[in-house]
Every structure is written in C-alpha cells, then in structure tokens.
Amino acid sequence: MATLNVSLPDQLREWVGTQVQSGRYSSASDYLRDLIRNDLRSQSSDTQWLGNHLEERMQTPDEDFVVSRASDVKARMRKQLEKRA
C-alpha cells in the first residue's frame, strides 16, 4: 500500500478527527479512503446515466428530431411555467 501525505487546514483536520471519534471510522486514512470510494461510485453512476441517456438519443432516427429556434423553446417553456403558477 502506498503512502500519501495530505495537508489540511485546521478546520478540516478537526472534521476528520470528529468522524474518527464518532466510531464510524478506525482512522483518518479509513475516512479518506471511504470518501474516495464514494466519489468514485458517484462519478461512475453519473457517467453511466449520461452514457445511457446519450446512447438512447443516438439511436433516435434523424427524422424524429425537430429544428427549433432558441426563442421558440424559451416561449414554450414560459407558457409551461405560466400554467404552473
């Protein structure tokens, strides 16, 4: 296992210490590893969602798309918002 030295401002170091003292983590390293794992999972699921969303759109036939001007889209959205109010 490799070692990584990290400098933290006092406030963040105190926060890490609080997390360890809570008993949820055995050490500051354990807490930081958990943060990194959660970040990796979050980014993976975000990337997966975007990939699925884009893949679905890429499979849509070109003739199904409608050319719209930005002003038309804005006007349509304003009407929808007015109906909700």
C-alpha distances in whole Angstrom, upper triangle without the diagonal:
4,7,10,13,16,19,22,25,26,28,24,23,25,25,21,22,25,23,21,24,26,24,22,19,17,16,15,12,13,16,14,12,16,17,15,16,19,20,19,21,24,24,24,27,28,28,29,32,33,33,35,37,38,38,41,43,42,44,47,50,51,55,53,52,54,55,55,55,53,56,57,54,54,58,57,54,56,58,56,55,58,59,56,58
4,7,10,13,17,19,23,24,26,23,21,24,24,20,22,25,23,21,25,26,25,23,20,18,16,15,12,14,16,14,12,16,17,15,16,20,19,19,21,24,23,24,27,28,28,29,32,33,33,35,37,38,38,41,43,42,44,47,50,51,54,53,51,54,54,54,54,52,55,56,53,53,56,56,53,55,58,55,54,58,58,56,57
4,7,10,13,16,20,21,23,20,18,21,21,18,19,22,21,19,22,24,23,22,18,17,14,13,10,13,15,12,12,16,16,15,17,20,20,19,22,24,24,25,28,29,29,31,33,34,34,37,39,39,40,43,44,44,46,49,52,52,56,54,52,55,55,54,54,52,55,56,53,53,56,56,53,55,57,55,54,57,58,55,56
4,6,10,13,16,18,20,17,15,19,19,16,18,21,20,18,22,24,23,22,18,18,14,12,10,13,14,11,11,15,15,13,16,18,18,18,21,22,22,24,27,27,27,29,32,32,33,35,37,37,38,41,42,42,45,47,50,50,54,52,50,52,52,52,52,49,52,53,50,50,53,53,50,52,55,52,51,54,55,53,54
4,7,10,13,15,17,15,13,17,17,15,16,19,19,18,21,23,23,22,19,18,14,12,10,14,14,12,13,16,16,15,18,20,19,20,23,24,24,26,29,29,29,32,34,34,35,38,39,39,41,43,44,44,47,49,52,52,56,54,52,54,54,53,52,50,52,54,51,50,54,53,50,52,55,53,51,55,56,53,54
4,6,10,12,14,11,10,14,14,12,14,17,17,17,20,22,22,21,18,18,14,11,10,14,13,10,13,15,14,14,17,19,17,19,22,22,22,25,27,27,28,30,32,32,33,36,37,37,39,42,42,43,46,48,51,51,54,52,50,52,51,50,50,47,50,51,48,47,51,51,47,49,52,50,48,51,53,50,50
4,7,9,12,10,9,12,14,12,14,17,17,17,20,22,23,22,19,20,16,12,13,16,15,13,16,18,16,16,20,21,19,21,24,24,24,27,29,29,30,33,34,34,36,38,39,39,41,44,44,45,48,49,52,52,55,54,51,53,52,51,50,47,50,51,48,47,51,51,47,49,52,50,48,51,52,50,50
4,6,8,6,6,9,10,10,12,14,15,16,18,20,21,20,18,19,15,12,13,16,14,12,15,17,15,16,19,20,19,21,24,23,24,27,28,28,29,32,33,33,35,38,38,39,41,43,43,44,47,49,52,52,55,53,50,52,51,50,49,46,48,50,47,45,49,49,45,46,50,48,45,48,50,47,47
4,6,6,6,9,10,11,12,14,16,17,18,20,22,22,20,21,18,14,16,19,16,15,19,20,17,19,22,22,21,24,26,25,26,29,30,30,31,34,35,35,37,39,40,40,43,45,45,46,49,50,53,53,56,54,51,52,52,50,49,46,48,50,47,45,48,49,45,46,49,47,45,48,49,46,46
4,6,5,6,9,10,10,12,14,15,16,18,21,21,19,20,17,14,17,19,16,16,20,20,19,20,24,23,23,26,28,27,28,31,32,32,34,36,37,37,40,42,42,43,45,47,48,49,52,53,56,56,59,56,54,55,55,53,52,48,50,52,49,47,51,51,47,48,51,49,46,49,51,47,47
4,5,5,6,9,10,11,13,14,15,17,19,19,18,20,17,14,17,19,16,15,19,19,17,19,23,22,21,25,26,25,26,30,30,30,32,35,35,35,38,40,40,41,43,45,45,47,50,51,54,54,56,54,52,53,52,50,50,46,48,49,46,45,48,48,44,45,48,46,43,46,47,44,44
4,5,5,6,9,10,11,13,14,15,18,17,16,17,15,11,14,15,12,12,15,16,13,16,19,18,18,21,23,22,23,26,27,27,29,31,32,32,35,37,37,38,40,42,43,44,47,48,51,51,54,52,49,50,50,49,48,45,47,48,45,43,47,46,43,44,47,44,42,45,46,43,43
4,5,5,6,9,10,11,12,14,16,16,14,15,12,9,12,14,11,11,15,16,14,16,19,19,19,22,24,24,25,28,29,29,31,33,34,35,37,39,39,41,43,44,45,46,49,50,54,54,57,54,52,54,53,52,51,48,50,52,48,47,50,50,46,47,50,48,46,49,50,47,47
4,5,5,6,9,10,10,12,15,15,14,15,13,10,14,15,13,13,17,17,16,19,21,21,21,24,26,25,27,30,30,30,33,35,35,36,39,40,41,42,44,46,47,48,51,52,55,56,58,56,54,55,55,53,53,49,51,52,49,48,51,50,47,48,50,48,46,48,50,46,46
4,5,5,6,9,10,11,13,13,12,14,12,10,13,14,11,11,15,14,13,16,18,17,18,21,22,22,24,26,27,27,30,32,32,33,35,37,37,39,41,42,43,45,47,49,52,52,55,52,51,52,52,50,50,46,48,49,46,45,48,47,44,45,47,45,42,45,46,43,43
4,5,5,6,9,10,12,11,10,11,9,6,9,10,7,8,12,12,11,14,16,16,16,19,21,21,22,25,26,26,28,30,31,32,34,36,37,38,40,42,43,44,47,48,52,52,55,52,51,52,52,51,50,47,49,51,47,46,49,49,45,46,49,46,44,47,48,45,45
4,5,5,6,9,10,11,10,10,8,7,11,11,9,11,14,14,14,17,19,19,20,23,24,24,26,28,29,30,32,34,35,36,38,40,40,42,44,45,47,48,50,52,55,56,58,56,54,56,56,54,54,51,53,54,51,49,52,52,48,49,52,49,47,50,51,47,48
4,5,5,6,9,10,10,11,11,10,13,13,10,13,16,15,15,18,20,19,20,23,24,24,26,28,29,29,32,34,34,36,38,39,40,42,44,45,46,48,50,51,55,55,58,55,53,55,55,54,53,50,52,53,49,48,51,50,47,48,50,47,45,48,49,45,45
4,6,5,7,7,7,9,9,8,11,10,7,10,13,11,12,15,16,15,17,20,21,21,23,25,26,27,29,30,31,33,35,36,37,39,40,42,43,45,47,48,52,53,55,52,51,52,53,51,51,48,50,51,48,47,50,49,45,46,49,46,44,47,47,44,44
4,5,6,6,5,6,6,6,9,9,7,10,12,12,13,16,17,17,19,21,22,23,25,27,27,29,31,32,33,35,37,38,39,41,42,44,45,47,49,50,54,55,58,55,53,55,56,54,55,52,54,54,51,50,53,52,48,50,52,49,47,50,51,47,48
4,5,8,8,8,9,10,13,12,11,14,16,15,16,20,20,20,22,25,25,26,28,30,31,32,34,35,36,38,40,41,42,44,45,47,48,50,52,53,57,58,60,58,56,58,58,57,57,54,56,57,53,52,55,54,50,51,54,51,49,52,52,48,49
4,6,7,9,11,12,15,13,11,15,16,15,16,19,20,19,21,24,24,24,27,29,29,30,33,34,34,36,38,39,40,42,44,45,46,48,50,51,55,56,58,55,54,56,56,55,55,52,54,55,51,50,53,52,48,49,51,48,46,49,49,46,46
4,5,7,9,11,14,11,11,14,15,14,16,19,19,19,21,23,23,24,27,28,28,30,33,33,34,36,38,39,40,42,43,45,46,48,49,51,55,56,59,56,55,56,57,56,57,54,56,56,52,52,54,53,50,51,53,50,48,51,51,48,48
4,7,9,11,12,9,8,12,13,11,13,16,15,15,18,20,19,20,23,25,25,27,29,30,30,33,34,35,36,39,40,41,43,44,46,47,51,53,55,52,51,53,54,53,53,51,53,53,49,49,51,50,47,48,50,47,45,48,48,45,46
4,6,7,9,6,6,9,10,9,11,14,14,14,17,19,19,20,23,24,25,26,28,29,30,33,34,35,36,38,40,41,43,44,46,48,51,53,55,53,51,53,54,53,54,51,53,54,50,49,52,51,48,49,51,48,47,50,50,47,48
4,7,8,6,8,11,11,11,14,16,16,17,20,21,21,23,25,26,27,29,31,32,33,35,37,38,39,41,42,44,46,47,48,50,54,55,58,56,55,56,57,56,57,54,56,57,53,53,56,55,51,53,55,52,50,54,54,50,51
4,5,5,6,9,10,11,13,14,15,17,19,20,21,23,25,26,27,29,30,32,33,35,36,38,39,41,42,44,45,46,48,50,54,55,58,55,54,56,57,56,56,53,55,56,53,52,55,54,51,52,55,52,50,53,54,51,51
4,5,5,6,9,10,11,12,14,15,17,18,20,21,23,24,26,27,29,30,32,33,35,36,38,39,40,42,44,45,47,49,52,53,56,54,52,54,54,53,53,50,53,54,50,49,53,52,48,50,53,50,48,51,52,49,49
4,5,5,6,9,10,11,12,14,15,16,18,20,21,22,24,26,27,28,30,32,33,34,36,37,38,41,42,43,45,47,50,51,54,52,51,53,53,52,52,50,52,53,50,49,53,52,48,50,53,50,48,52,52,49,50
4,6,5,6,9,10,11,12,14,15,17,18,20,21,23,24,26,27,29,30,31,33,35,36,37,39,41,42,43,46,49,50,53,51,50,52,52,52,52,49,52,53,49,49,52,51,47,49,52,49,47,51,51,48,49
4,5,5,6,9,10,11,12,14,15,17,19,20,21,23,24,26,27,29,30,32,33,35,36,38,39,40,42,44,48,49,52,49,48,50,50,49,49,47,49,50,46,46,49,48,44,46,49,46,44,47,48,45,46
4,5,5,6,9,10,11,12,14,15,17,18,20,21,22,24,26,27,28,30,32,33,34,36,38,38,41,43,46,47,50,48,46,48,48,47,47,45,47,48,45,44,48,47,43,45,48,45,43,47,47,44,45
4,5,5,6,9,10,11,12,14,15,16,18,20,21,22,24,26,27,28,30,31,33,35,36,37,39,41,45,46,49,46,45,47,48,47,48,45,48,49,45,45,48,47,44,46,48,45,44,48,48,45,46
4,5,5,6,9,10,11,12,14,15,17,18,20,21,23,24,26,27,29,30,31,33,35,36,38,40,43,44,47,45,44,46,46,46,46,44,46,47,43,43,46,45,42,44,46,43,42,45,45,42,44
4,6,5,6,9,10,10,12,14,15,16,18,20,21,23,24,26,27,28,30,32,33,34,36,38,42,43,45,43,42,43,44,43,43,41,43,44,40,40,43,42,39,41,43,40,39,42,43,40,41
4,5,5,6,9,10,11,12,14,15,16,18,20,21,22,24,26,27,28,30,32,32,34,37,40,41,44,42,40,42,43,42,42,40,43,44,40,40,43,42,39,41,44,41,40,43,44,41,42
4,5,5,6,9,10,11,12,14,15,16,18,20,21,22,24,26,27,29,30,31,33,35,39,40,43,41,39,42,42,42,43,40,43,44,40,40,43,42,39,41,44,41,40,43,44,41,42
4,5,5,6,9,10,11,12,14,15,16,18,20,21,22,24,25,27,29,30,32,34,37,38,41,39,37,39,40,40,40,38,41,41,37,37,40,39,36,38,40,37,36,40,40,37,39
4,5,5,6,8,10,11,12,14,15,17,18,20,21,22,24,26,27,28,30,32,36,36,39,37,36,37,38,37,38,35,38,39,35,35,38,37,34,36,39,36,35,39,39,36,38
4,5,5,6,9,10,10,12,14,15,16,18,20,21,22,24,26,26,28,31,34,35,38,36,35,37,38,37,38,36,39,39,36,36,39,38,35,38,40,37,37,40,41,38,40
4,6,5,6,9,10,10,12,14,15,16,18,20,21,22,24,25,27,29,33,34,37,35,34,36,37,37,38,36,39,39,35,35,39,37,34,37,39,36,35,39,39,36,38
4,5,5,6,9,10,11,12,14,15,17,18,20,21,23,24,26,28,31,32,35,33,31,33,34,34,35,32,35,35,32,32,35,34,31,33,35,32,32,35,35,33,35
4,6,5,6,8,10,11,12,14,15,16,18,20,21,22,24,26,30,30,33,31,30,32,32,32,33,31,34,34,31,31,34,33,30,33,35,32,32,36,36,34,35
4,5,5,6,9,10,10,12,14,15,16,18,20,21,22,25,28,29,32,30,29,32,33,33,34,32,35,35,32,33,36,34,32,35,36,34,33,37,37,35,37
4,5,5,6,9,10,10,12,14,15,16,18,20,21,23,27,28,31,28,28,30,31,31,32,31,34,33,30,31,34,32,29,32,34,31,31,34,34,32,34
4,5,5,6,9,10,11,12,14,16,17,18,20,22,25,26,29,27,25,27,28,28,29,27,30,30,26,27,30,29,26,29,31,28,28,32,32,30,32
4,5,5,6,9,10,10,12,14,15,16,18,20,24,25,28,26,24,27,28,28,29,27,31,30,27,28,31,30,28,31,33,30,30,34,34,32,34
4,5,5,6,8,10,10,12,14,15,17,19,22,24,27,25,24,27,28,28,30,29,32,31,28,29,32,30,28,32,33,30,31,34,34,32,35
4,5,5,6,9,10,11,12,14,16,17,21,22,25,22,22,24,26,26,27,26,29,28,25,26,29,27,25,28,29,26,27,31,30,28,31
4,5,5,6,8,10,11,12,14,16,19,20,23,21,19,22,23,23,25,23,26,26,23,24,27,25,23,27,28,26,26,30,30,28,31
4,5,5,6,9,10,10,12,15,18,19,22,20,19,22,24,24,26,25,29,28,25,27,30,28,26,30,31,29,29,33,33,32,34
4,6,5,6,9,10,11,13,17,18,21,19,19,21,23,24,26,26,29,28,25,27,29,27,25,29,30,27,28,32,32,30,33
4,6,5,6,9,10,11,15,16,19,16,16,18,20,21,23,22,25,24,21,23,25,23,22,25,26,24,25,29,28,27,30
4,5,5,6,9,10,13,14,17,15,14,17,18,19,22,21,24,24,21,23,26,24,23,26,27,25,27,30,30,29,32
4,5,5,6,9,12,14,17,15,15,18,20,22,24,24,27,26,23,26,29,26,26,29,30,28,29,33,32,32,35
4,6,5,7,11,13,15,13,13,17,19,20,23,23,26,25,22,25,27,24,24,27,28,25,27,31,30,29,32
4,5,5,9,10,12,10,10,13,15,17,19,20,23,21,19,22,24,22,21,25,26,24,26,29,28,28,31
4,5,8,9,12,11,11,15,16,18,21,22,25,24,21,24,27,25,24,28,29,27,29,32,32,32,35
4,6,9,12,11,12,15,18,20,23,24,27,25,23,26,28,26,26,30,30,28,30,33,33,33,36
4,6,8,7,8,12,14,17,20,21,24,22,20,24,25,23,23,27,27,25,28,31,30,30,33
4,5,6,8,11,14,17,20,22,25,22,21,25,26,24,25,28,28,27,30,32,32,32,36
4,5,6,9,11,14,17,19,22,20,19,23,24,22,24,27,27,26,29,31,31,32,35
4,5,8,10,14,17,20,22,19,19,23,23,21,23,27,26,26,29,31,30,31,34
4,7,10,13,16,18,21,18,17,21,21,19,20,24,23,22,25,28,27,28,31
4,7,9,13,15,17,15,14,18,19,17,18,22,22,21,24,26,26,27,30
4,6,10,12,14,12,11,15,16,14,16,19,19,19,22,24,24,25,28
4,7,10,12,10,10,14,15,14,16,19,19,20,22,24,24,26,28
4,6,8,6,7,10,11,11,13,15,16,17,19,21,22,23,25
4,5,5,7,9,10,11,13,14,16,17,19,20,22,23,25
4,5,5,6,9,10,11,12,14,15,16,18,20,21,23
4,5,5,6,9,10,10,12,14,15,16,19,20,21
4,5,5,6,9,10,11,13,14,15,17,19,20
4,5,5,6,9,10,11,12,14,16,17,19
4,5,5,6,9,10,10,12,14,15,17
4,5,5,6,9,10,11,13,15,16
4,5,5,6,9,10,11,13,15
4,5,5,6,9,10,11,13
4,5,5,6,9,10,11
4,5,5,6,9,10
4,5,5,7,9
4,5,5,6
4,5,5
4,6
4
